[in-house]
Amino acid sequence: MILGRGTAEGDEAILAEYHHFLQDPRHRYSHSTLEGFRGAAVAIYRRMGKPIRSWSEQDILALYQDRQSATRHVYNAFFAFLFFRGYCRATIRLFEELQGDFSRYWTPFTEHYRQKIAQTAQEFGYTPNNNSHVFTLLVWMLSVIGKPLEELTREDFDPFRDAYQNQYRPRRKGGRVDSQLSRLERYLVHWGNLSLSHEVLRYDELVEKLEHPTIRSAILLYLYWSETKYQRSTTNSIRAALVAFFLWLQQQYPASSRLDDVTRAVALEYGHYLHQQVQAKRFGLAHQRGIVNLTKLLKQTAEKYGILAVWVQKLLGPSTKAIASLLKSSATVSGSTTASLSATVTSKSSWPSKASC
């Protein structure tokens, strides 16, 4: 119901509302196209031969069978109106079978949602490349759930998310989920339409162990961002590595309150610490590799999206080879090596405004 809940009672009133809607001067279609939409609605109603609110998925699919693309276009316009106003319920399978981009219909009336998504993506530091897909998912979600955005609840969203991902994953290599649906979920929480899930709250609870607010805020920003890009198991590994490192930093360098306090020399010292813990059999090899995997992920993120860029550049320089080779070796790094690596670190610069830290 991205156009709001329809209030028309009876088929004649619904058709009259659609005809009145087509007369709105904000439409970007030509007069002849709008007339074609009007005629198609009447023809569809006659062919269906039953009340509009009782049209099923099977009825609609049968109507579209063997139709040419031009006919599908005028049909889509009417069904988009019905879905967007809640007069007819869509299904995920129906959207997939019809293979029409319903998010492109009635754009003057949905533009504010696109703008809202674009603004939120910018606030979160995301590139705009996937904004259109996020908007399409918003259209699907509201059409399938059958509620306007302001009435959405967690109990509505979670079943839609699970049903959508169950149909999406078998078609993707490795059974990957659609990360953009996780991004939409993050936006809905940010807008106040959804309550926080238990798993999101766990991030806040773990990060609360860290004393410095700027570091807490930056880590939460990165975790929320990574949740929309990676699978949950990867996000959990990132979270564990981040929290473990910053708890160590807090203990060893209690005055370090910003990310750009973490130099390559500090990272190498942490590498020594991990290696010693593995040698003492306090940590497993997987934990030892955590700093390498973490730095690679952060470097990839910084290069592609610019998030945490200042800190990552200070921490890594051109590559992760120094840290990786350190962890593979049982020898300790000499003072001269550490000094050499530290000399490559530039003077501290302010934290990127994008992270609000």
Order of alpha helices (4+ residues) and beta strands (2+ residues): alpha-alpha-alpha-alpha-alpha-alpha-alpha-alpha-alpha-alpha-alpha-alpha-alpha-alpha-alpha-alpha-alpha-alpha
